[in-house]
Amino acid sequence: MKLETIDIGVFIAYICGLLFIALWISKEDKKGGKNTEDYFLAGKALPWWAIGASLIASNISAEQIIGMSGSGYAIGLAVASYEWMGALTLLLVGKYMLPIFLKNGIYTMPQYLEQRFNRRVKTTLALFWIVVYIFVNLTSILWLGGLAIETVTGVGWMEGMIFLAVLSVTYSLYGGLKAVAYTDILQVVLLIFGGLLLSYLALDAVSEGQGVIAGFSVLTTEVSSHFDMILAPDHEDYISLPGISVLVGGMWIVNLSYWGFNQYIIQRTLAAKNVSEAQKGIAFAAYLKLLMPLIVVLPGIAAVILYPQLSEPDQAYPSMMSLMPVGLKGLVFAALVAAIVSSLASMTNSISTIFTMDIYAMLKPGKSERHYVAIGRLSVVVSLTIAFFAAKPLLGNFEQAFQYIQEFTGFFSPGIVVIFLMGMFWSKTSSAGAISAAIGSAAFSLILKFLYPALPFLDRMGIVFLLCFAICIIASLLFKGNSKNESVDLSLISFNTSTSFNISAFGVVAILIVLYGLWW
């Protein structure tokens, strides 16, 4: 696909608009700069619509857009379970976990672990998250983003990575989370508009100009197997999406770890002025998640008919972009870059928050607020630089970088979910139990991977979760009294939610029942 002069002009206009808005939002007041709450938590004043938009913008990046579209091409609608079950997970996080986090007044997930257990647990998990965020998440976002730019424009992947890194730093370094969250609103609007437009053109092309309804009918008829939500055991892709496990098995571990206990995501909700505002943002994000398969999966399914001879499934989305008329190609390309840049900015902001508040502040206590903000900004630049040079060596030989992410993080996600759930809801959980779950998660995952390689990834995570759950209980009962605090007093926390949140949650559940009922 080639970008015409008009497309390039549209893209440049987007970049200029993004930077203008970000710098305007980031203007510091005349009192002398930002403190840590301003920089890392946007002054705890984010409104619900900014929280919801930022959650989705942070979530959707090159691996989601290009990778899930490619999975739509290869597997079909079944991959949408990652999005739709994520919507349900968001509601559970909003109702049962956010009240605890906000009651504790934390900046980071490791900080909660120190309050609940002790400094050793906090430091262990903080270092783990920094390593994972830099060498797994940040490298993959940069690498896949660079490849996406190369595919669409012909510009080299290295130049593409440099452009993405510089752009994300330009608008996020100065303004912190506030700049990231508010510009995410623009990113999400562009992402949704561009994605829906591409889906519209794809369906119209499938029906040869007869409209989207006719196009959808053609898809469900000619590639009906691509609309099976629950894959049978004999399906060739069952190992990736093992049937009913997407509803009651390991996918819950993936989603709870990602949406509930992941600094990269949860930091937006920690920046809300109160629990009610955070829950509204969560509900808004849940509805946007329901919409995502229409934007990222459907074009991949349409490509099965329009481009049946693709050599690689991940070529589906870039190929579909050729349907866009001149001018609008630049808009859709801008939407793709918007998603990548937003994820980069969000990830580096989370890295800087954990490093500054959980590691540096522990080593250098008593410094000024402005000093910690400066360290946070420096850590953004350092983390991006490390990820830039590590991206090619780590990911250059992987055919599917998304699998690299899933495999590595999947070793630890079950243990993390156990640590947080047990720490929140079982007062006898000790630091020994938490450390045992963390170590057990990696050990059990490696053992199962090598002894039973045919076991589907999601099923393995479910089994490891149960094993970590058991070892956490045993270790906590054997080694008592070595936690900093017994637990959060749940009697002091209200899990009651507003009428609007309850109605929103009912709507999400009703829509999911209809979707799975139609495409089971």
C-alpha positions in Angstrom: 0.0 0.0 0.0 1.3 3.4 -0.9 0.4 6.7 0.9 -0.4 9.5 -1.5 0.6 13.2 -0.8 -2.9 13.8 0.6 -2.6 10.8 3.0 0.8 12.1 4.2 -0.8 15.5 4.7 -3.6 14.0 6.8 -1.1 12.1 8.9 1.1 15.1 9.5 -2.0 17.1 10.5 -2.8 14.4 13.1 0.7 14.5 14.5 0.7 18.3 14.8 -2.8 18.2 16.4 -1.7 15.5 18.9 1.4 17.4 20.0 -0.5 20.7 20.3 -3.2 19.2 22.5 -0.6 17.3 24.6 1.5 20.4 25.2 -1.6 22.5 26.0 -2.8 20.0 28.5 0.7 19.7 30.1 1.1 23.3 30.9 2.2 23.6 34.5 0.8 26.2 36.8 2.7 29.1 38.1 3.5 27.6 41.4 6.6 25.9 40.3 5.9 22.5 38.7 4.3 19.2 39.3 4.5 16.9 42.3 4.4 13.1 42.2 0.6 13.0 42.4 0.3 15.4 39.5 2.8 13.6 37.3 2.1 9.9 38.1 -1.6 10.1 38.9 -2.8 13.2 37.0 -3.6 14.9 40.3 -6.2 12.2 41.1 -8.6 14.2 39.0 -9.3 12.2 35.9 -13.0 12.1 34.8 -14.6 8.8 33.9 -14.6 9.4 30.2 -10.8 10.1 30.2 -10.3 6.9 32.3 -12.3 4.7 30.0 -10.8 6.1 26.8 -7.3 5.8 28.2 -7.8 2.2 29.3 -8.7 1.2 25.8 -6.1 3.3 24.1 -3.4 1.8 26.3 -4.7 -1.7 25.6 -4.9 -1.5 21.8 -1.6 -1.4 20.0 0.0 -2.9 16.9 -0.1 -6.5 18.3 -3.8 -6.2 18.9 -4.7 -4.5 15.7 -2.5 -6.4 13.3 -2.2 -9.6 15.4 -5.9 -10.0 16.1 -6.8 -9.1 12.6 -4.4 -11.8 11.5 -6.0 -14.2 13.9 -9.4 -13.3 12.5 -8.0 -14.2 9.1 -6.6 -17.5 10.3 -9.0 -18.6 13.1 -12.1 -16.3 12.9 -14.4 -14.7 15.5 -13.2 -17.1 18.3 -10.3 -14.8 19.0 -12.8 -12.1 19.9 -13.2 -13.8 23.3 -10.1 -12.0 24.4 -12.0 -8.7 24.0 -15.5 -9.8 25.1 -14.4 -11.7 28.2 -12.1 -8.7 28.9 -15.3 -6.5 29.1 -16.7 -8.8 31.8 -13.4 -8.9 33.7 -13.4 -5.0 33.7 -16.7 -5.0 35.5 -15.5 -7.4 38.2 -12.3 -5.4 38.7 -14.4 -2.2 39.0 -16.8 -3.7 41.6 -14.5 -5.8 43.8 -10.9 -4.6 43.4 -10.9 -0.9 42.7 -12.5 -0.1 46.0 -9.7 -1.8 47.9 -6.9 -0.1 45.8 -8.4 3.3 46.1 -9.1 2.9 49.8 -5.4 2.2 50.3 -4.4 5.4 48.4 -1.7 3.7 46.3 0.4 4.8 43.4 1.4 1.4 42.2 0.6 -2.3 42.5 3.9 -3.1 44.3 3.0 -0.4 46.9 -0.2 -2.3 47.7 1.9 -5.5 48.1 4.1 -3.7 50.6 1.1 -2.5 52.6 -0.4 -6.0 52.6 2.8 -8.1 53.0 6.2 -6.5 53.4 9.0 -4.7 51.5 10.5 -7.9 50.2 7.4 -8.9 48.3 7.0 -5.4 47.0 10.6 -5.1 45.8 10.5 -8.6 44.2 7.4 -7.9 42.2 8.5 -4.3 41.3 11.7 -5.5 39.8 9.8 -8.3 38.0 7.4 -5.8 36.4 10.1 -3.4 35.4 12.0 -6.2 33.6 8.8 -7.5 31.9 7.6 -4.1 30.9 10.9 -3.1 29.3 12.1 -6.4 27.7 8.7 -7.9 26.8 6.0 -5.3 26.5 7.9 -2.2 25.5 10.2 -4.0 23.0 7.2 -5.7 21.4 5.3 -2.5 21.0 8.3 -0.8 19.4 9.2 -3.7 17.2 5.7 -4.4 15.9 5.1 -0.7 15.5 8.2 -0.3 13.4 7.3 -3.3 11.3 3.8 -1.9 10.8 5.2 1.4 9.6 7.5 -0.4 7.2 4.7 -2.5 5.8 2.4 0.5 5.2 4.9 3.2 4.1 8.0 1.4 3.0 10.1 3.3 5.6 12.6 1.0 7.4 11.6 -0.6 10.7 14.4 1.1 12.5 13.4 4.6 11.4 9.8 3.7 12.3 10.9 2.7 15.8 12.8 5.9 16.2 9.8 8.0 15.1 7.4 6.2 17.5 9.8 6.5 20.4 10.5 10.2 19.8 6.8 11.0 19.3 5.7 9.2 22.5 8.4 11.0 24.5 7.6 14.4 23.0 4.1 14.5 24.5 4.3 12.2 27.5 7.6 13.2 29.1 6.6 16.6 30.2 2.9 16.1 31.1 3.0 12.6 32.7 -0.2 10.6 33.1 -2.5 13.6 32.5 -1.0 14.2 29.1 -1.2 10.5 28.3 -4.8 10.1 29.4 -6.3 13.2 27.8 -4.6 12.6 24.4 -5.8 9.1 24.6 -9.3 10.5 24.1 -8.2 11.8 20.7 -6.5 8.5 20.0 -9.5 6.4 20.8 -11.9 8.5 18.7 -9.5 8.2 15.7 -9.0 4.5 16.3 -12.7 3.7 16.5 -13.7 6.0 13.6 -10.9 4.7 11.3 -11.6 1.1 12.3 -15.3 1.3 11.7 -14.8 2.9 8.4 -12.4 0.2 7.3 -14.9 -2.5 8.4 -17.7 -0.7 6.5 -15.5 -0.6 3.3 -14.5 -4.3 3.8 -18.1 -5.5 4.1 -19.2 -3.3 1.1 -16.3 -4.8 -0.9 -17.3 -8.3 0.0 -20.8 -7.7 -1.2 -19.5 -6.0 -4.4 -21.1 -2.7 -3.5 -24.4 -4.1 -2.1 -23.8 -2.7 1.4 -22.6 -3.9 4.8 -25.6 -6.1 5.6 -25.2 -8.0 2.4 -21.5 -8.2 3.0 -21.9 -9.6 6.5 -24.4 -12.2 5.0 -21.8 -13.2 2.4 -19.2 -13.7 5.2 -21.4 -15.8 7.4 -22.3 -17.9 4.4 -19.0 -18.4 2.6 -16.7 -18.6 5.6 -19.2 -19.8 8.2 -16.5 -21.8 10.1 -14.8 -18.4 10.9 -17.9 -17.5 13.1 -17.5 -20.4 15.6 -16.9 -18.8 19.0 -16.2 -22.0 20.8 -13.7 -24.3 18.9 -14.1 -28.0 18.9 -11.2 -30.2 20.2 -10.5 -31.4 16.6 -10.1 -27.8 15.3 -6.6 -27.1 14.1 -6.4 -24.0 16.3 -7.8 -25.6 19.4 -4.4 -25.3 21.2 -4.6 -21.5 20.9 -8.3 -21.2 21.9 -9.3 -24.4 23.8 -13.0 -24.5 23.6 -14.9 -23.8 26.7 -11.7 -22.6 28.5 -12.3 -19.2 27.0 -15.4 -18.9 29.2 -14.6 -20.8 32.4 -10.8 -21.6 32.2 -7.5 -20.0 31.8 -8.7 -16.9 30.0 -9.9 -15.6 33.3 -6.3 -15.7 34.6 -5.1 -13.8 31.6 -7.8 -11.1 32.0 -7.6 -10.7 35.7 -3.8 -10.4 35.6 -4.0 -7.8 32.8 -7.0 -5.7 33.7 -6.9 -6.1 37.5 -3.3 -6.2 38.7 -1.3 -4.6 35.9 0.2 -1.2 36.6 0.2 -0.4 32.9 -3.6 -0.6 32.9 -4.8 0.0 36.5 -2.9 3.3 36.9 -5.7 5.1 35.0 -8.3 4.1 37.6 -5.9 5.0 40.5 -6.0 8.5 39.1 -9.8 8.9 39.6 -11.0 11.4 42.2 -13.2 8.7 43.8 -14.4 5.1 43.4 -17.6 6.1 41.6 -15.8 8.0 38.9 -13.3 5.1 38.4 -16.2 2.6 38.1 -17.9 4.8 35.5 -14.7 4.8 33.5 -14.4 1.0 33.9 -18.0 0.6 32.6 -17.3 2.9 29.6 -14.2 0.9 28.8 -16.2 -2.4 29.0 -18.6 -1.2 26.2 -15.6 -0.1 24.1 -14.2 -3.6 24.5 -17.4 -5.1 23.1 -16.9 -2.9 20.0 -13.2 -3.9 19.4 -13.8 -7.1 17.5 -15.9 -5.2 14.9 -12.8 -3.0 14.4 -9.9 -5.4 14.5 -11.3 -8.9 13.9 -13.9 -8.4 11.3 -11.5 -6.9 8.7 -9.4 -10.0 9.1 -12.3 -12.3 8.4 -13.3 -10.2 5.3 -9.7 -10.5 4.0 -10.3 -14.3 3.7 -12.6 -13.5 0.8 -10.9 -10.4 -0.6 -7.3 -11.6 -0.2 -7.3 -15.4 0.0 -3.7 -15.9 -1.0 -1.9 -14.0 1.7 1.4 -15.6 2.7 1.0 -14.6 6.4 -2.2 -13.9 8.3 -0.7 -10.7 9.8 -0.7 -9.2 6.4 -4.5 -9.0 6.5 -4.9 -5.6 8.1 -2.3 -3.8 6.0 -3.8 -5.4 2.9 -7.3 -4.3 3.9 -6.0 -0.7 4.3 -5.6 -0.6 0.5 -9.5 -0.4 0.3 -9.4 3.1 1.8 -9.7 6.0 -0.7 -6.9 8.6 -0.9 -7.0 10.9 2.1 -8.7 8.3 4.3 -5.7 6.0 4.0 -3.8 8.6 5.9 -6.5 8.7 8.5 -6.5 5.0 9.1 -2.7 5.0 9.2 -2.8 7.8 11.7 -5.2 5.6 13.8 -2.8 2.7 13.7 0.1 5.0 14.8 -2.1 6.5 17.4 -2.7 3.1 19.0 1.0 2.3 19.0 2.1 5.7 20.4 -0.6 5.6 23.1 0.6 2.2 24.3 4.2 3.4 24.3 3.4 6.4 26.3 1.3 4.5 28.8 3.9 1.8 29.2 6.8 4.2 29.8 4.7 6.2 32.3 4.0 3.0 34.3 7.7 2.0 34.2 8.7 5.4 35.5 6.0 5.3 38.3 7.1 1.8 39.6 10.8 2.6 39.3 10.5 6.0 41.0 8.0 5.3 43.7 8.9 1.7 44.5 12.6 1.4 43.9 14.3 4.8 43.8 12.2 6.4 46.6 13.1 3.4 48.8 16.8 3.9 48.1 16.7 7.7 48.3 14.0 8.7 50.7 13.3 12.3 51.7 14.0 13.9 48.4 11.8 16.7 47.1 8.7 16.1 44.9 10.3 17.8 42.0 13.4 15.5 42.3 11.2 12.4 42.1 9.4 13.8 39.1 12.7 14.5 37.4 13.8 10.9 38.1 10.5 9.7 36.6 11.1 11.6 33.4 14.7 10.3 33.2 13.5 6.7 33.6 11.1 7.2 30.7 14.0 8.0 28.4 16.2 5.3 29.8 13.5 2.5 29.5 12.7 3.5 25.9 16.4 3.5 25.0 17.0 0.0 26.4 13.9 -1.3 24.7 15.0 0.2 21.4 18.3 -1.6 21.4 16.8 -4.8 22.7 13.9 -5.1 20.3 15.7 -6.6 17.3 17.8 -9.2 19.2 14.8 -10.3 21.3 12.1 -10.3 18.7 13.8 -10.4 15.3 13.7 -14.2 15.1 10.1 -14.7 16.2 7.5 -15.4 13.5 4.8 -14.2 15.9 5.9 -11.6 18.5 2.5 -11.9 20.1 3.3 -15.5 21.1 6.5 -14.3 22.7 4.5 -11.9 24.9 1.9 -14.6 25.8 4.5 -17.3 26.6 6.7 -15.2 28.8 4.0 -13.3 30.8 1.9 -16.6 31.0 4.6 -18.1 33.2 4.0 -15.5 35.9 0.4 -14.4 35.5 -1.2 -17.3 37.5 1.0 -16.6 40.5 0.3 -12.8 40.4 -3.4 -13.4 40.3 -3.1 -15.7 43.3 -1.0 -13.2 45.3 -3.5 -10.4 44.8 -6.7 -12.4 45.2 -5.5 -14.2 48.3 -3.9 -11.0 49.8 -7.2 -9.1 49.3 -9.7 -11.7 50.4 -8.0 -14.1 52.8 -6.5 -12.5 55.9 -4.2 -15.5 56.7 -2.2 -15.1 53.5 1.4 -14.5 54.5 4.4 -13.1 52.7 5.8 -16.6 52.5 2.6 -17.7 50.7 2.9 -14.8 48.3 6.6 -15.6 47.4 5.7 -19.3 47.1 3.0 -18.5 44.6 5.3 -16.3 42.6 8.1 -18.9 42.4 5.6 -21.8 41.9 4.0 -20.0 39.0 7.3 -20.0 37.0 8.3 -23.5 38.1 4.9 -25.2 37.4 4.6 -23.4 34.1 8.0 -24.6 32.9 7.4 -28.2 34.1 4.1 -28.4 32.3 5.4 -26.8 29.1 8.2 -29.3 28.7 6.4 -32.4 30.1 3.1 -31.7 28.3 3.8 -29.5 25.3 0.4 -30.4 23.7 -1.5 -28.8 26.6 -3.2 -25.6 25.4 -1.7 -22.4 26.7 -4.9 -21.3 28.4 -5.4 -24.7 30.0 -1.9 -24.7 31.3 -2.4 -21.3 33.0 -5.6 -22.6 34.6 -3.8 -25.6 36.1 -0.9 -23.5 37.3 -3.3 -21.1 38.9 -4.8 -24.0 41.0 -1.4 -25.3 41.9 -0.3 -21.8 43.0 -3.5 -21.4 45.0 -2.8 -24.6 46.9 0.9 -23.8 47.6 0.0 -20.3 48.8 -2.5 -21.7 51.3 0.0 -24.4 52.5 2.9 -21.9 52.9 0.7 -19.3 54.6 -0.5 -21.9 57.2 3.0 -23.2 57.8 4.7 -19.8 58.0 2.4 -17.4 59.8 2.9 -13.9 61.1 5.5 -12.7 58.6 3.3 -10.2 56.8 3.4 -6.5 57.5 -0.4 -6.3 57.9 -3.0 -9.0 58.3 -5.1 -7.6 55.4 -7.4 -4.8 54.3 -10.4 -4.7 56.7 -13.1 -5.4 54.2 -15.7 -4.3 56.6 -14.5 -0.8 56.1 -14.9 -1.0 52.3 -18.2 -0.7 50.5 -18.6 -2.9 47.5 -22.0 -1.3 46.7 -22.1 0.2 43.2 -24.3 2.9 41.7 -27.4 2.3 39.8 -25.8 3.5 36.6 -22.9 1.0 37.1 -25.3 -1.8 37.8 -27.4 -1.0 34.7 -24.2 -0.8 32.6 -23.0 -4.2 33.9 -26.4 -5.8 33.2 -26.2 -4.4 29.6 -22.7 -5.9 29.1 -23.8 -9.3 30.3 -26.9 -9.3 28.2 -24.9 -8.4 25.1 -22.4 -11.1 25.8 -25.2 -13.7 26.2 -26.6 -12.7 22.9 -23.3 -12.8 21.1 -22.2 -16.2 22.4 -25.8 -17.5 21.9 -25.6 -16.5 18.2 -22.1 -17.7 17.4 -21.5 -20.6 19.8 
